[in-house]
Amino acid sequence: MSFAGSSTAWPRWLDPTKGFSDDIPPRKRQLALALRALCRLLDSENLDKPAESWLTQAQAAKRLGCTADMLSRYLNRDRVPSRSFVERLYKEACADAAASGQDVSISSETLLALHASAAGERRGCEHCTELGGRIDSLTQQLDAPCPACMAHQREQEACQRQRKQDAARLRSARREAARLRAAVAALKAQQAEGLTAEAGLRDRLEAARNARALLPVPPQRRDRQQSMKDLSAARQLVTQARELDSSGREDLAFTLLRQSATELLTPAETAHVVVGLRQFERDRLADDLIHVYGRDQEKQDVMAVALELHEEGAADDAGAILRAALK
């Protein structure tokens, strides 16, 4: 049975931390602690004070039918009160506790057993001392945790931890699934955009070629109209490749360059594409296009591109495409 106090600022005579002198026997200490706890439940009868004000020791003694000095002996010294005093204090404390919605926290039977044990201890009664020991043992048994309850509580805590871990793993899996779905959707969109861009480039190159048909006269070498046609198709392809490369899609830019150069463009147009890439500092795309074109195309087309590059002043690129054709 515990009668420890709370953080309330109690009057000195009701202070739950107030100790006992060494000559107070243990049964009397237990009874005194119980009596102190009951006194703390008594309300003030002075209507001029706030309801939460505490009784003074003299007021409590008057209410309980004793003197203040006698009450102090009951609560702090070795004096054991009469049974009638204990019963009266219990009755008054229960009435005030019920009115204020508090809990007495001790039964009448337990209180009287403590009183009998303390009285027997004072008289040196072996039976009363034995009874006090039995009370202590029963109190310890009541206060001791139940092994089955403790095991059940540990099991519940373990289940709760497992549920939290499972919930965390489920949330992580859902986030990963959402990330993968977003990545797949982005990849599909990128592929669709690439196919659309490639188809659009093919259409524009073909339209540019058809729209700039040559006049019905025998073309001369370095015909101006032919040169303008070559430049127009090459510029469109270079512009498209630059836009893709600038947006971080270098692979798609090179795919468009390679397919256009090998399937749609003439050797002269391909040479102008290389020159245009150099002008806009897209050297990596130009180098890759030279390497693939020289390696995969017919030797006659490679030589035509090399000749056009040489005439455009790109002698290094002309040599590079010829070397690629020899590998």
C-alpha positions in Angstrom: 0.0 0.0 0.0 1.5 3.3 -1.1 0.7 6.7 0.3 3.2 8.8 -1.7 2.3 12.4 -2.3 1.9 14.3 -5.6 3.4 17.5 -6.7 0.8 19.5 -4.6 2.2 22.1 -2.2 0.9 20.5 1.0 1.0 22.3 4.4 3.9 21.2 6.5 1.8 18.9 8.8 0.4 17.1 5.7 3.7 16.9 3.8 3.9 13.2 2.5 7.7 13.4 2.4 8.0 14.2 6.1 10.0 11.5 7.7 9.9 9.6 11.1 12.4 9.4 13.9 14.4 6.2 14.2 12.5 5.1 17.3 9.2 4.8 15.5 8.4 1.0 14.9 7.5 -0.1 11.4 3.9 -1.0 12.0 3.2 2.4 13.5 4.9 4.0 10.5 2.6 2.2 8.2 -0.5 3.3 10.2 0.8 6.9 10.4 1.3 7.0 6.6 -2.3 5.8 6.1 -3.6 8.4 8.6 -1.7 11.2 6.9 -3.2 10.2 3.5 -6.7 10.3 5.0 -6.0 13.7 6.6 -5.1 15.1 3.2 -8.6 14.3 2.0 -10.2 16.5 4.6 -11.7 19.8 3.3 -11.8 23.1 5.1 -15.0 24.1 6.9 -14.1 27.8 6.7 -16.5 29.1 4.0 -14.5 32.4 3.6 -11.5 30.5 2.2 -11.3 28.9 -1.3 -12.5 25.4 -1.6 -9.0 24.1 -2.3 -7.5 25.6 0.9 -6.2 23.0 3.4 -7.2 22.6 7.0 -4.7 23.6 9.6 -3.6 21.0 12.1 -5.7 22.6 14.8 -8.8 22.7 12.6 -8.4 19.0 11.7 -7.9 18.1 15.4 -11.0 19.9 16.4 -13.0 18.2 13.7 -11.7 14.8 14.8 -12.3 15.4 18.5 -8.7 15.6 19.7 -6.1 18.2 20.4 -3.5 19.4 17.8 -0.7 18.0 19.9 -2.4 14.6 20.1 -3.0 14.6 16.3 0.7 15.3 15.8 1.6 12.3 18.0 -0.8 10.1 16.0 0.7 11.2 12.6 4.4 11.6 13.5 5.3 9.8 16.7 4.9 6.5 18.3 1.4 7.2 19.8 -1.2 4.7 18.5 -4.7 6.3 18.4 -7.8 4.6 19.5 -9.9 2.5 17.2 -12.8 5.1 17.5 -10.4 7.8 16.3 -9.3 5.8 13.3 -13.0 5.0 12.4 -14.0 8.7 12.7 -11.1 9.9 10.6 -11.9 7.3 7.9 -15.6 8.3 7.9 -14.8 12.0 7.6 -12.2 11.4 4.9 -14.6 9.2 2.8 -17.3 11.8 3.0 -15.0 14.7 1.8 -13.4 12.5 -0.8 -16.9 11.5 -2.3 -17.9 15.2 -2.3 -14.8 16.2 -4.3 -14.7 13.2 -6.5 -11.4 11.7 -5.1 -10.4 8.2 -4.2 -9.7 7.1 -0.6 -7.3 4.4 -1.9 -7.6 2.2 1.3 -10.5 0.1 2.6 -11.8 0.3 6.1 -10.8 -3.3 6.8 -7.2 -2.7 5.7 -7.0 0.4 7.8 -8.3 -1.4 10.9 -5.9 -4.2 10.3 -3.0 -1.7 10.2 -4.3 -0.2 13.5 -4.5 -3.6 15.1 -1.0 -4.5 13.9 0.4 -1.2 15.3 -1.4 -1.7 18.6 -0.1 -5.2 18.9 3.4 -4.1 18.1 3.2 -1.5 20.9 2.0 -4.1 23.4 4.5 -6.7 22.2 1.7 -9.1 21.1 3.1 -12.0 19.1 -0.2 -12.6 17.4 -0.6 -9.0 16.3 3.0 -9.0 15.1 2.3 -12.2 13.1 -0.8 -10.5 11.7 1.2 -7.5 10.6 3.7 -9.8 8.8 0.8 -11.5 7.0 -0.5 -8.1 6.0 2.9 -7.2 4.6 3.1 -10.4 2.7 -0.3 -10.0 1.2 0.4 -6.4 0.3 3.6 -7.4 -1.5 1.7 -10.1 -3.4 -0.9 -7.6 -4.5 1.8 -5.1 -5.5 3.9 -7.7 -7.4 3.2 -7.9 -11.1 1.4 -11.0 -12.4 3.8 -13.2 -14.4 1.1 -14.1 -16.8 0.0 -10.5 -17.2 3.7 -9.4 -17.8 4.1 -12.2 -20.4 0.9 -11.1 -22.1 2.0 -7.4 -22.0 5.4 -8.3 -23.6 3.6 -10.4 -26.2 1.4 -7.4 -27.0 4.3 -5.0 -27.2 6.2 -7.4 -29.5 3.1 -7.7 -31.8 2.8 -3.9 -31.8 6.4 -3.5 -32.8 6.0 -6.1 -35.5 2.9 -4.3 -36.9 4.8 -1.0 -36.9 7.7 -2.7 -38.8 5.3 -4.3 -41.3 3.5 -1.0 -41.8 6.8 0.8 -42.4 7.9 -1.9 -45.0 4.5 -1.6 -46.7 4.8 2.1 -47.0 8.3 1.7 -48.4 7.2 -0.9 -50.9 4.3 1.4 -52.0 6.7 4.3 -52.5 9.1 2.2 -54.5 6.2 0.9 -56.6 5.0 4.4 -57.3 8.6 5.5 -58.2 8.9 2.6 -60.6 5.5 3.4 -62.2 6.6 7.0 -62.6 9.9 5.9 -64.1 8.2 3.5 -66.6 5.7 6.2 -67.6 8.5 8.7 -68.1 10.5 6.2 -70.2 7.4 5.5 -72.3 6.8 9.2 -72.8 10.4 9.7 -73.8 10.3 6.8 -76.3 7.1 8.1 -77.8 8.6 11.6 -78.0 11.6 10.2 -79.7 9.6 8.3 -82.2 7.5 11.4 -82.9 10.5 13.6 -83.3 12.2 11.1 -85.6 9.1 10.8 -87.8 8.7 14.5 -87.9 12.3 15.0 -88.9 11.9 12.4 -91.7 8.8 14.2 -92.9 10.4 17.6 -92.8 13.6 16.4 -94.6 11.5 14.6 -97.3 9.3 17.7 -97.7 12.3 20.0 -98.0 13.8 17.7 -100.6 10.6 17.6 -102.7 9.9 21.4 -102.3 13.3 22.3 -103.7 13.2 20.3 -106.9 15.8 21.2 -109.5 15.0 23.2 -112.6 15.0 21.1 -115.8 18.5 22.0 -116.8 21.7 19.9 -116.7 23.2 20.5 -113.2 26.7 21.8 -113.2 29.3 21.0 -110.5 28.6 23.1 -107.4 25.2 24.2 -108.8 23.9 27.0 -106.6 20.4 25.6 -106.4 21.7 22.2 -105.5 23.9 23.7 -102.7 21.0 25.6 -101.3 18.9 22.4 -101.2 21.8 20.6 -99.4 22.1 23.4 -96.9 18.4 23.5 -96.1 18.0 19.8 -95.3 21.2 19.8 -93.3 20.3 22.9 -91.3 16.9 21.3 -90.3 18.7 18.2 -89.1 21.3 20.1 -87.2 18.7 22.2 -85.5 16.7 19.2 -84.4 19.9 17.4 -83.1 20.9 20.6 -81.2 17.6 20.8 -79.5 17.7 17.2 -78.4 21.3 17.4 -77.3 20.6 20.6 -75.3 17.7 18.9 -73.4 20.0 16.1 -72.3 19.0 13.5 -74.9 22.2 13.0 -76.7 21.5 9.4 -77.6 18.3 10.3 -79.3 20.0 13.2 -81.2 22.7 10.8 -82.5 20.0 8.2 -83.5 18.3 10.8 -85.6 21.6 11.9 -87.2 22.6 8.4 -88.0 19.3 7.3 -89.5 18.8 10.5 -91.5 22.3 10.4 -92.9 22.2 6.8 -93.9 18.6 6.6 -95.1 17.5 10.1 -96.3 20.4 12.5 -96.9 22.7 12.6 -99.9 26.5 12.6 -99.2 26.6 16.3 -99.8 23.8 16.9 -97.2 25.6 14.6 -94.8 28.8 16.6 -95.2 26.9 19.9 -94.5 25.5 18.2 -91.3 29.0 17.5 -90.1 30.1 21.1 -90.8 27.0 22.4 -89.1 27.6 20.3 -86.0 31.2 21.7 -85.8 29.9 25.3 -86.2 27.6 24.8 -83.2 30.3 23.0 -81.1 28.5 19.7 -81.2 31.9 17.9 -81.7 31.0 14.7 -80.0 27.9 14.2 -82.3 30.0 15.1 -85.3 32.8 12.6 -84.4 30.3 9.8 -83.8 28.5 10.5 -87.0 31.8 10.5 -89.0 32.8 7.2 -87.4 29.5 5.3 -88.0 29.0 6.7 -91.5 32.5 5.8 -92.6 32.3 2.4 -91.1 28.8 1.4 -92.4 28.2 3.1 -95.7 29.3 2.2 -99.2 32.8 3.3 -100.1 31.5 5.5 -102.9 29.2 7.5 -100.5 32.0 7.8 -98.0 34.4 9.2 -100.7 31.7 11.6 -101.8 31.2 12.9 -98.2 35.0 13.2 -97.8 35.3 15.2 -101.0 32.5 17.5 -100.0 34.1 18.0 -96.5 37.4 18.8 -98.1 35.8 21.4 -100.4 34.1 22.9 -97.4 37.4 23.3 -95.7 37.0 20.5 -93.2 40.1 18.5 -94.3 40.5 16.9 -90.8 36.9 15.5 -91.0 37.5 14.3 -94.6 40.5 12.4 -93.4 38.7 11.0 -90.4 35.8 9.6 -92.4 38.2 7.9 -94.9 40.1 6.4 -92.0 36.9 5.1 -90.5 36.0 3.4 -93.9 39.4 1.5 -93.8 38.9 0.0 -90.4 
